[in-house]
Amino acid sequence: MKNIMKSITALTILTLISCGGKEEKKNDGIQIGQKPAATETPAETPTESTIKPSETINLTDKGIGPIKSVEIPATIDDAMAAKGMEVYKNKCMACHKPDKKFVGPAPKGIMERRTPEWIMNMILNPEEMTQKDPLAMALMAEFNGSPMANQHLTEEEARQVLEYFRTL
């Protein structure tokens, strides 16, 4: 029994030693055949390529689809927004959470990043948008190639969802 306990103890110690956190020693000296490392890394400035498509602001593109112009009043239509919230809950929440990324981007703040026409065209015409619209294609790539499902909303329902987005 003593030999078994000694063996288990020895095995445990060996395991801990072999799995221990070894640190690699950093060699700051220059070796033949190696380029010296830069002492300071330049600060990265955000460029178009470093900004995620979901964070890109484009307030000129209207997208591809049936919506060419949308009139947005100064005040929110609460009744329309309530209907839009219901449509959103029933058709969109499986992939879009209001204020955090999920399968697709969060709609919170979308009105500051996209035109109303682009948003409605994306809702009504996601297949063509993700095939031809550069921003929609980039969004699909950002979200692991997950295409937006066409929920076959009417223009009225899409406008209601847009009004709901104004409340987020």
C-alpha positions in Angstrom: 0.0 0.0 0.0 2.9 2.4 0.8 4.5 1.7 -2.5 1.2 2.5 -4.4 0.9 5.8 -2.5 4.6 6.7 -3.2 4.0 5.9 -6.9 0.9 8.0 -7.1 2.6 10.9 -5.4 5.7 10.6 -7.7 3.4 10.4 -10.8 1.5 13.5 -9.6 4.6 15.5 -9.0 6.0 14.5 -12.4 2.8 15.5 -14.1 2.7 18.9 -12.4 6.3 19.5 -13.3 5.9 18.5 -16.9 2.7 20.7 -17.3 4.1 23.6 -15.4 4.0 27.1 -17.0 7.4 27.3 -18.7 8.1 30.7 -19.9 10.1 31.2 -23.1 13.0 33.5 -22.5 12.9 36.5 -24.7 16.2 37.2 -26.5 16.5 40.9 -27.1 19.9 40.5 -28.7 20.4 40.5 -32.4 21.3 37.1 -34.0 22.8 36.6 -37.3 20.2 36.1 -40.0 17.4 37.9 -38.1 16.2 41.4 -38.5 16.1 43.5 -35.3 12.6 43.9 -33.9 11.2 47.4 -33.9 11.3 49.0 -30.4 8.0 50.8 -30.8 5.0 49.7 -32.7 3.2 52.6 -34.5 -0.3 53.3 -33.2 -3.0 51.8 -35.5 -5.2 54.4 -37.0 -8.7 53.2 -38.0 -9.2 53.0 -41.7 -12.1 51.8 -43.7 -10.6 48.3 -43.8 -10.4 48.2 -39.9 -14.0 49.4 -39.3 -16.4 46.5 -39.1 -19.2 46.6 -41.7 -21.8 46.7 -38.9 -20.1 49.9 -37.6 -19.7 51.5 -41.0 -21.7 54.7 -41.5 -23.3 55.1 -44.9 -26.1 57.7 -45.1 -26.2 57.9 -48.9 -26.8 54.4 -50.2 -30.4 53.4 -50.7 -29.8 49.8 -51.4 -31.3 47.6 -54.0 -35.1 46.9 -54.0 -38.5 48.4 -54.3 -38.0 51.3 -51.8 -36.7 54.5 -53.5 -37.8 57.1 -51.0 -39.2 57.1 -47.4 -40.7 60.0 -45.6 -39.6 60.1 -41.9 -41.5 62.5 -39.8 -39.7 64.4 -37.0 -41.7 62.6 -34.3 -42.1 58.9 -33.8 -45.5 57.4 -34.5 -45.9 55.3 -31.3 -48.8 53.2 -32.7 -46.7 52.3 -35.8 -43.6 51.6 -33.7 -45.7 49.3 -31.4 -46.9 47.3 -34.5 -43.3 47.3 -35.7 -42.1 45.9 -32.4 -44.6 43.0 -32.7 -43.5 42.2 -36.3 -39.9 42.4 -35.1 -40.5 40.0 -32.2 -42.3 37.5 -34.4 -40.1 37.6 -37.5 -36.7 39.0 -36.6 -35.7 38.2 -33.0 -34.5 34.7 -33.9 -31.5 36.3 -35.5 -31.4 39.9 -34.3 -31.3 41.0 -30.7 -32.3 44.7 -30.3 -29.1 45.9 -28.6 -26.4 43.2 -29.1 -24.9 41.2 -31.9 -26.3 37.7 -32.4 -26.6 35.8 -35.6 -27.1 39.1 -37.3 -26.3 42.7 -36.3 -28.2 44.6 -33.6 -30.6 47.2 -35.0 -29.9 49.6 -32.1 -28.5 52.8 -33.7 -29.1 51.6 -37.3 -30.8 54.8 -38.1 -27.5 56.7 -37.5 -25.6 54.3 -39.8 -28.0 53.6 -42.7 -30.6 55.3 -44.8 -34.2 54.4 -44.2 -34.5 53.2 -47.8 -31.4 50.9 -47.3 -32.9 49.4 -44.1 -36.3 48.7 -45.7 -34.7 47.3 -48.9 -32.6 45.0 -46.7 -35.8 43.8 -44.9 -37.8 43.4 -48.1 -35.1 42.2 -50.5 -32.4 40.4 -48.6 -31.4 37.9 -51.3 -30.6 40.5 -53.9 -29.0 42.9 -51.4 -26.6 40.2 -50.1 -25.7 39.4 -53.7 -25.3 42.9 -55.2 -25.0 45.5 -52.4 -21.4 45.9 -51.2 -22.3 46.8 -47.7 -24.8 43.9 -47.3 -22.2 41.5 -48.7 -19.7 42.8 -46.2 -22.2 42.4 -43.4 -22.9 38.8 -44.4 -19.1 38.1 -44.4 -18.8 39.7 -40.9 -21.6 37.5 -39.6 -20.0 34.3 -40.7 -21.8 34.1 -44.1 -25.2 33.9 -42.5 -27.6 35.4 -45.1 -30.6 37.3 -43.9 -33.8 35.2 -44.3 -36.6 36.8 -46.4 -39.5 37.0 -44.0 -41.8 38.1 -46.8 -42.9 41.3 -45.0 -45.1 43.8 -46.7 -43.9 47.3 -47.3 -46.2 48.4 -44.5 -44.7 45.9 -42.1 -41.2 46.9 -43.1 -42.1 50.6 -42.5 -43.5 49.6 -39.1 -40.3 47.8 -38.2 -38.3 50.8 -39.3 -40.4 53.0 -37.0 -39.7 50.6 -34.1 -35.9 50.9 -34.9 -36.3 54.6 -34.3 -37.3 53.9 -30.7 -34.2 51.8 -30.0 
